Amino acid sequence: MAAVFKKSVIHRSSTLIVLTFLALGLGFNAGCSNEKGAKGPSSSSGGKFVTLGSAPVGGVFNQVGAAIASVANEFKGENDWKVQAKGTQGSKDNIRKLEKGEIQLGMSNSAISYYAARGLSGWDKEYQIRAVVTLAPNIGLFITKKDSGIVTIADMKGKRVSVGPAGAGFEMFLGPLLTEHGVKYSGSADDADFTPQNEIYTAAVQSLADGNCDAAFMGGAIPTPAVVQACNSNDIHFVAYDPEVRAKLIKELPFFSPATIPAKTKDGKPTYKGMESDFEAMNVGSMQLITYEDVDEELIYNLTKTIWENRAEVVKQHPAARAINEDNAARNTGTEFHPGAIRFYKEIGIWPQGD
């Protein structure tokens, strides 16, 4: 009986040792499920899982990110992936998550990407992000009420100016834009020639109407809903950019590009109530899809191809995606493109940046 008991204990001990090694092995394999480690897409018997960081719910980044993920899944063909759009805090958050390997794709403003890639304007190091596709332009301008006394950007000195939501990174394009116009601003109230107010666009429109701010920056696709709202509620003055400053900014910083807001839409209706002539605005930082340098080239190649070939389907889900075209998709905004994206753009003949 003792012999039987002894044999049973030995058998159970051996089984426990084997199970322990199996558990350790499974744990190790789970932590190294792909060649790229944490920064590659995770995988399972159901294929590769690719996470796309977008932005808070309700914004254009969130909506376009969700549209891209949906189309990538619906039209994946033989690609064995599942793309999941994930709400984040936006451009800055996505760049940091890409660096940590928490996501493989991210939405970003090209001005914020530009400085992150160079470790400038508050970034703690050079982030090795790479562009995949340049998406919709972000057409920006300042508005004020006609009776505010503000005619030019320089007139905003000493005033209260709404500069976008806190933490959104707007200072990365508003900083150089305002400074070149002689109005100091680095994102800090202590280092500004005016009183910056952090508000979302709808709140800024209300602040203008109530007299709680004197001017507000607005950006987005044309027409921008918040600008339409402001013009329908008040007599609005569109604060012009100095032509020489505008040209200098466009020449020196690649995320800036010229943009004209037409006084009338294609059907002859006013773009904005009170805008009597075309307005020379600026694209202050395009929406873009980015990745990290060490994300698999073949994955990015196939994702770029899928987005391009099904861009009409993305547009059906959000009109901002109409900028995925021959003139814009591979446009340089100051962030190096990923080799997978470059290979595809060269194949279809729209790569504009040489060999």
NORSULTA-V554496 format. One record per residue. N is the residue number from 1. SS is DSSP state (~ for helix, > for strand, _ for the rest). PSI is psi in whole degrees, -180 to 180 (* if undefined). D_CENTER is the distance of its C-alpha to the mean C-alpha in Angstrom with 2 decimals. Layout:
# NORSULTA-V554496
n->N ss->SS psi->PSI d_center->D_CENTER
n->N ss->SS psi->PSI d_center->D_CENTER
This chain:
# NORSULTA-V554496
n->1 ss->_ psi->-42 d_center->72.68
n->2 ss->~ psi->-37 d_center->71.35
n->3 ss->~ psi->-42 d_center->70.54
n->4 ss->~ psi->-44 d_center->68.57
n->5 ss->~ psi->-43 d_center->66.63
n->6 ss->~ psi->-43 d_center->65.91
n->7 ss->~ psi->-39 d_center->64.66
n->8 ss->~ psi->-41 d_center->62.37
n->9 ss->~ psi->-45 d_center->60.83
n->10 ss->~ psi->-42 d_center->60.26
n->11 ss->~ psi->-45 d_center->58.65
n->12 ss->~ psi->-38 d_center->56.26
n->13 ss->~ psi->-42 d_center->55.38
n->14 ss->~ psi->-42 d_center->54.63
n->15 ss->~ psi->-41 d_center->52.45
n->16 ss->~ psi->-41 d_center->50.51
n->17 ss->~ psi->-46 d_center->49.96
n->18 ss->~ psi->-45 d_center->48.69
n->19 ss->~ psi->-37 d_center->46.31
n->20 ss->~ psi->-46 d_center->45.02
n->21 ss->~ psi->-36 d_center->44.26
n->22 ss->~ psi->-43 d_center->42.60
n->23 ss->~ psi->-42 d_center->40.37
n->24 ss->~ psi->-40 d_center->39.48
n->25 ss->~ psi->-42 d_center->38.80
n->26 ss->~ psi->-39 d_center->36.55
n->27 ss->~ psi->-41 d_center->34.65
n->28 ss->~ psi->-45 d_center->34.25
n->29 ss->~ psi->-35 d_center->33.12
n->30 ss->~ psi->-34 d_center->30.58
n->31 ss->~ psi->-15 d_center->29.05
n->32 ss->_ psi->52 d_center->29.09
n->33 ss->_ psi->-5 d_center->28.30
n->34 ss->_ psi->165 d_center->26.75
n->35 ss->_ psi->-28 d_center->27.30
n->36 ss->_ psi->4 d_center->24.05
n->37 ss->~ psi->-142 d_center->24.83
n->38 ss->~ psi->-27 d_center->22.13
n->39 ss->~ psi->-7 d_center->19.24
n->40 ss->_ psi->167 d_center->20.38
n->41 ss->_ psi->141 d_center->20.12
n->42 ss->> psi->159 d_center->22.91
n->43 ss->> psi->160 d_center->25.75
n->44 ss->> psi->-173 d_center->28.73
n->45 ss->_ psi->-16 d_center->31.36
n->46 ss->_ psi->3 d_center->28.84
n->47 ss->> psi->-172 d_center->26.58
n->48 ss->> psi->138 d_center->23.33
n->49 ss->> psi->120 d_center->20.77
n->50 ss->> psi->123 d_center->17.15
n->51 ss->> psi->130 d_center->14.63
n->52 ss->> psi->112 d_center->11.04
n->53 ss->> psi->131 d_center->9.13
n->54 ss->_ psi->-95 d_center->7.26
n->55 ss->_ psi->178 d_center->7.97
n->56 ss->_ psi->150 d_center->11.43
n->57 ss->_ psi->137 d_center->13.61
n->58 ss->_ psi->-20 d_center->14.12
n->59 ss->_ psi->168 d_center->10.79
n->60 ss->~ psi->-40 d_center->9.37
n->61 ss->~ psi->-44 d_center->6.24
n->62 ss->~ psi->-42 d_center->9.23
n->63 ss->~ psi->-43 d_center->11.42
n->64 ss->~ psi->-39 d_center->9.78
n->65 ss->~ psi->-44 d_center->9.09
n->66 ss->~ psi->-38 d_center->12.71
n->67 ss->~ psi->-43 d_center->13.94
n->68 ss->~ psi->-45 d_center->12.91
n->69 ss->~ psi->-43 d_center->14.56
n->70 ss->~ psi->-46 d_center->17.49
n->71 ss->~ psi->-39 d_center->18.18
n->72 ss->~ psi->-36 d_center->17.96
n->73 ss->~ psi->-42 d_center->20.57
n->74 ss->~ psi->-34 d_center->22.71
n->75 ss->_ psi->36 d_center->23.05
n->76 ss->_ psi->-17 d_center->23.03
n->77 ss->_ psi->-125 d_center->26.59
n->78 ss->_ psi->0 d_center->28.15
n->79 ss->_ psi->129 d_center->25.04
n->80 ss->_ psi->74 d_center->25.73
n->81 ss->> psi->163 d_center->22.41
n->82 ss->> psi->115 d_center->20.93
n->83 ss->> psi->126 d_center->17.17
n->84 ss->> psi->121 d_center->16.26
n->85 ss->> psi->134 d_center->13.11
n->86 ss->> psi->128 d_center->13.09
n->87 ss->_ psi->135 d_center->12.09
n->88 ss->_ psi->-169 d_center->10.80
n->89 ss->_ psi->5 d_center->10.38
n->90 ss->_ psi->-157 d_center->6.60
n->91 ss->~ psi->-54 d_center->4.92
n->92 ss->~ psi->-46 d_center->8.63
n->93 ss->~ psi->-42 d_center->10.00
n->94 ss->~ psi->-41 d_center->8.15
n->95 ss->~ psi->-42 d_center->9.30
n->96 ss->~ psi->-37 d_center->12.65
n->97 ss->~ psi->-35 d_center->13.00
n->98 ss->~ psi->-43 d_center->12.54
n->99 ss->~ psi->-34 d_center->15.18
n->100 ss->~ psi->-9 d_center->17.41
n->101 ss->_ psi->14 d_center->17.26
n->102 ss->_ psi->-25 d_center->16.39
n->103 ss->_ psi->162 d_center->13.75
n->104 ss->_ psi->-19 d_center->13.73
n->105 ss->> psi->155 d_center->10.36
n->106 ss->> psi->149 d_center->6.86
n->107 ss->> psi->143 d_center->3.45
n->108 ss->> psi->157 d_center->1.78
n->109 ss->> psi->133 d_center->3.96
n->110 ss->~ psi->-25 d_center->6.89
n->111 ss->~ psi->-41 d_center->9.32
n->112 ss->~ psi->-40 d_center->8.27
n->113 ss->~ psi->-41 d_center->8.24
n->114 ss->~ psi->-49 d_center->11.48
n->115 ss->~ psi->-34 d_center->13.22
n->116 ss->~ psi->-40 d_center->12.40
n->117 ss->~ psi->-20 d_center->13.90
n->118 ss->~ psi->-4 d_center->16.86
n->119 ss->_ psi->34 d_center->17.44
n->120 ss->_ psi->171 d_center->17.64
n->121 ss->_ psi->48 d_center->17.08
n->122 ss->_ psi->-10 d_center->17.68
n->123 ss->_ psi->139 d_center->16.27
n->124 ss->_ psi->-12 d_center->19.26
n->125 ss->_ psi->177 d_center->19.13
n->126 ss->_ psi->115 d_center->17.60
n->127 ss->_ psi->129 d_center->14.97
n->128 ss->_ psi->56 d_center->15.61
n->129 ss->> psi->158 d_center->12.18
n->130 ss->> psi->142 d_center->12.35
n->131 ss->> psi->147 d_center->10.54
n->132 ss->> psi->-51 d_center->11.50
n->133 ss->> psi->138 d_center->10.81
n->134 ss->> psi->124 d_center->9.67
n->135 ss->_ psi->-139 d_center->8.95
n->136 ss->_ psi->144 d_center->9.88
n->137 ss->_ psi->154 d_center->10.79
n->138 ss->_ psi->92 d_center->10.36
n->139 ss->> psi->115 d_center->14.12
n->140 ss->> psi->148 d_center->15.25
n->141 ss->> psi->164 d_center->18.80
n->142 ss->> psi->139 d_center->21.11
n->143 ss->> psi->155 d_center->23.60
n->144 ss->> psi->166 d_center->26.82
n->145 ss->> psi->147 d_center->30.03
n->146 ss->_ psi->-25 d_center->32.69
n->147 ss->_ psi->14 d_center->35.12
n->148 ss->_ psi->-20 d_center->32.91
n->149 ss->_ psi->-2 d_center->34.43
n->150 ss->_ psi->120 d_center->31.08
n->151 ss->_ psi->-43 d_center->31.25
n->152 ss->> psi->169 d_center->29.23
n->153 ss->~ psi->-38 d_center->26.34
n->154 ss->~ psi->-27 d_center->29.09
n->155 ss->~ psi->-9 d_center->30.71
n->156 ss->~ psi->-6 d_center->27.99
n->157 ss->_ psi->133 d_center->29.70
n->158 ss->_ psi->1 d_center->31.23
n->159 ss->_ psi->175 d_center->29.43
n->160 ss->> psi->120 d_center->27.10
n->161 ss->> psi->127 d_center->23.60
n->162 ss->> psi->125 d_center->20.73
n->163 ss->_ psi->25 d_center->17.58
n->164 ss->_ psi->171 d_center->15.00
n->165 ss->_ psi->150 d_center->14.71
n->166 ss->_ psi->137 d_center->15.80
n->167 ss->_ psi->-2 d_center->13.54
n->168 ss->_ psi->-16 d_center->10.33
n->169 ss->_ psi->13 d_center->10.70
n->170 ss->_ psi->-26 d_center->11.74
n->171 ss->~ psi->-19 d_center->14.73
n->172 ss->~ psi->-23 d_center->13.10
n->173 ss->~ psi->-30 d_center->13.39
n->174 ss->~ psi->-30 d_center->16.08
n->175 ss->~ psi->-62 d_center->18.17
n->176 ss->~ psi->-35 d_center->19.09
n->177 ss->~ psi->-49 d_center->19.19
n->178 ss->~ psi->-42 d_center->21.67
n->179 ss->~ psi->-41 d_center->23.55
n->180 ss->~ psi->-21 d_center->24.38
n->181 ss->_ psi->7 d_center->25.78
n->182 ss->_ psi->14 d_center->27.99
n->183 ss->_ psi->107 d_center->26.28
n->184 ss->_ psi->133 d_center->25.45
n->185 ss->> psi->126 d_center->22.27
n->186 ss->_ psi->10 d_center->20.51
n->187 ss->_ psi->-8 d_center->18.86
n->188 ss->_ psi->139 d_center->22.25
n->189 ss->~ psi->-26 d_center->24.86
n->190 ss->~ psi->-11 d_center->27.48
n->191 ss->~ psi->53 d_center->26.20
n->192 ss->> psi->149 d_center->25.75
n->193 ss->_ psi->7 d_center->28.19
n->194 ss->_ psi->178 d_center->27.27
n->195 ss->> psi->104 d_center->26.53
n->196 ss->> psi->138 d_center->22.80
n->197 ss->> psi->125 d_center->22.11
n->198 ss->_ psi->113 d_center->19.02
n->199 ss->_ psi->150 d_center->18.65
n->200 ss->_ psi->164 d_center->16.44
n->201 ss->~ psi->-43 d_center->17.18
n->202 ss->~ psi->-37 d_center->19.99
n->203 ss->~ psi->-36 d_center->21.65
n->204 ss->~ psi->-39 d_center->21.52
n->205 ss->~ psi->-43 d_center->23.33
n->206 ss->~ psi->-38 d_center->25.94
n->207 ss->~ psi->-40 d_center->26.32
n->208 ss->~ psi->-48 d_center->27.06
n->209 ss->~ psi->-38 d_center->29.55
n->210 ss->~ psi->-7 d_center->31.22
n->211 ss->_ psi->16 d_center->31.47
n->212 ss->_ psi->-9 d_center->29.47
n->213 ss->_ psi->158 d_center->27.17
n->214 ss->_ psi->-27 d_center->28.10
n->215 ss->> psi->160 d_center->24.90
n->216 ss->> psi->140 d_center->21.26
n->217 ss->> psi->137 d_center->18.06
n->218 ss->> psi->140 d_center->16.34
n->219 ss->> psi->155 d_center->13.35
n->220 ss->> psi->-165 d_center->12.04
n->221 ss->_ psi->162 d_center->13.82
n->222 ss->_ psi->129 d_center->17.57
n->223 ss->_ psi->144 d_center->19.36
n->224 ss->_ psi->122 d_center->17.25
n->225 ss->~ psi->-39 d_center->19.12
n->226 ss->~ psi->-36 d_center->19.50
n->227 ss->~ psi->-41 d_center->21.03
n->228 ss->~ psi->-46 d_center->23.30
n->229 ss->~ psi->-44 d_center->24.39
n->230 ss->~ psi->-43 d_center->25.17
n->231 ss->~ psi->-30 d_center->27.16
n->232 ss->~ psi->-17 d_center->29.08
n->233 ss->~ psi->-24 d_center->30.07
n->234 ss->_ psi->164 d_center->30.90
n->235 ss->_ psi->112 d_center->31.99
n->236 ss->> psi->139 d_center->28.86
n->237 ss->> psi->131 d_center->28.80
n->238 ss->> psi->115 d_center->25.85
n->239 ss->> psi->116 d_center->25.76
n->240 ss->> psi->147 d_center->25.93
n->241 ss->_ psi->144 d_center->24.42
n->242 ss->_ psi->124 d_center->27.22
n->243 ss->~ psi->-40 d_center->27.46
n->244 ss->~ psi->-40 d_center->28.27
n->245 ss->~ psi->-43 d_center->25.50
n->246 ss->~ psi->-46 d_center->22.96
n->247 ss->~ psi->-38 d_center->24.38
n->248 ss->~ psi->-44 d_center->24.35
n->249 ss->~ psi->-42 d_center->20.71
n->250 ss->~ psi->-36 d_center->19.77
n->251 ss->~ psi->-39 d_center->22.23
n->252 ss->~ psi->-29 d_center->21.29
n->253 ss->_ psi->115 d_center->17.48
n->254 ss->_ psi->-16 d_center->15.80
n->255 ss->_ psi->-13 d_center->12.47
n->256 ss->_ psi->141 d_center->14.87
n->257 ss->> psi->156 d_center->16.61
n->258 ss->> psi->149 d_center->19.28
n->259 ss->> psi->136 d_center->18.94
n->260 ss->> psi->129 d_center->21.87
n->261 ss->> psi->113 d_center->22.04
n->262 ss->_ psi->145 d_center->25.21
n->263 ss->_ psi->-31 d_center->27.84
n->264 ss->> psi->150 d_center->28.54
n->265 ss->_ psi->177 d_center->26.81
n->266 ss->_ psi->-27 d_center->28.30
n->267 ss->_ psi->11 d_center->30.74
n->268 ss->_ psi->3 d_center->32.01
n->269 ss->_ psi->152 d_center->30.65
n->270 ss->> psi->135 d_center->29.21
n->271 ss->_ psi->-48 d_center->25.43
n->272 ss->_ psi->136 d_center->25.88
n->273 ss->_ psi->126 d_center->29.26
n->274 ss->_ psi->-12 d_center->30.90
n->275 ss->_ psi->111 d_center->28.96
n->276 ss->_ psi->-18 d_center->31.95
n->277 ss->_ psi->165 d_center->30.61
n->278 ss->_ psi->143 d_center->27.51
n->279 ss->> psi->125 d_center->25.11
n->280 ss->> psi->95 d_center->23.70
n->281 ss->> psi->-162 d_center->20.19
n->282 ss->> psi->146 d_center->17.27
n->283 ss->> psi->114 d_center->13.82
n->284 ss->_ psi->13 d_center->12.39
n->285 ss->_ psi->101 d_center->9.07
n->286 ss->_ psi->149 d_center->7.79
n->287 ss->> psi->136 d_center->4.84
n->288 ss->> psi->157 d_center->5.22
n->289 ss->> psi->127 d_center->6.48
n->290 ss->> psi->167 d_center->7.89
n->291 ss->> psi->-167 d_center->11.07
n->292 ss->> psi->158 d_center->13.85
n->293 ss->_ psi->-34 d_center->16.90
n->294 ss->_ psi->13 d_center->19.42
n->295 ss->_ psi->140 d_center->18.04
n->296 ss->_ psi->129 d_center->20.77
n->297 ss->~ psi->-42 d_center->20.93
n->298 ss->~ psi->-38 d_center->22.63
n->299 ss->~ psi->-48 d_center->20.07
n->300 ss->~ psi->-38 d_center->17.19
n->301 ss->~ psi->-50 d_center->19.70
n->302 ss->~ psi->-35 d_center->20.61
n->303 ss->~ psi->-43 d_center->17.17
n->304 ss->~ psi->-44 d_center->16.30
n->305 ss->~ psi->-44 d_center->19.72
n->306 ss->~ psi->-43 d_center->19.42
n->307 ss->~ psi->-46 d_center->16.22
n->308 ss->~ psi->-49 d_center->17.93
n->309 ss->~ psi->-19 d_center->21.32
n->310 ss->_ psi->27 d_center->20.24
n->311 ss->~ psi->-30 d_center->17.68
n->312 ss->~ psi->-32 d_center->20.22
n->313 ss->~ psi->-35 d_center->20.01
n->314 ss->~ psi->-40 d_center->16.24
n->315 ss->~ psi->-36 d_center->17.06
n->316 ss->~ psi->-31 d_center->19.78
n->317 ss->~ psi->-28 d_center->17.45
n->318 ss->_ psi->123 d_center->15.00
n->319 ss->~ psi->-20 d_center->16.00
n->320 ss->~ psi->-24 d_center->12.62
n->321 ss->~ psi->-3 d_center->12.90
n->322 ss->~ psi->-14 d_center->15.98
n->323 ss->~ psi->-1 d_center->14.20
n->324 ss->_ psi->84 d_center->14.44
n->325 ss->_ psi->-180 d_center->17.71
n->326 ss->_ psi->-33 d_center->20.00
n->327 ss->_ psi->-21 d_center->19.03
n->328 ss->_ psi->-35 d_center->15.25
n->329 ss->_ psi->-42 d_center->14.11
n->330 ss->_ psi->19 d_center->15.42
n->331 ss->_ psi->134 d_center->15.03
n->332 ss->_ psi->126 d_center->14.80
n->333 ss->_ psi->12 d_center->12.35
n->334 ss->_ psi->-3 d_center->13.83
n->335 ss->_ psi->128 d_center->12.42
n->336 ss->_ psi->140 d_center->15.06
n->337 ss->> psi->153 d_center->14.75
n->338 ss->_ psi->142 d_center->15.95
n->339 ss->~ psi->-36 d_center->19.66
n->340 ss->~ psi->-40 d_center->19.35
n->341 ss->~ psi->-42 d_center->17.05
n->342 ss->~ psi->-44 d_center->19.35
n->343 ss->~ psi->-42 d_center->22.37
n->344 ss->~ psi->-44 d_center->21.38
n->345 ss->~ psi->-34 d_center->20.49
n->346 ss->~ psi->-40 d_center->23.81
n->347 ss->~ psi->-39 d_center->25.65
n->348 ss->_ psi->2 d_center->24.74
n->349 ss->_ psi->26 d_center->25.35
n->350 ss->_ psi->8 d_center->22.14
n->351 ss->_ psi->115 d_center->21.31
n->352 ss->_ psi->0 d_center->21.82
n->353 ss->_ psi->30 d_center->21.85
n->354 ss->_ psi->-173 d_center->25.32
n->355 ss->_ psi->* d_center->26.57
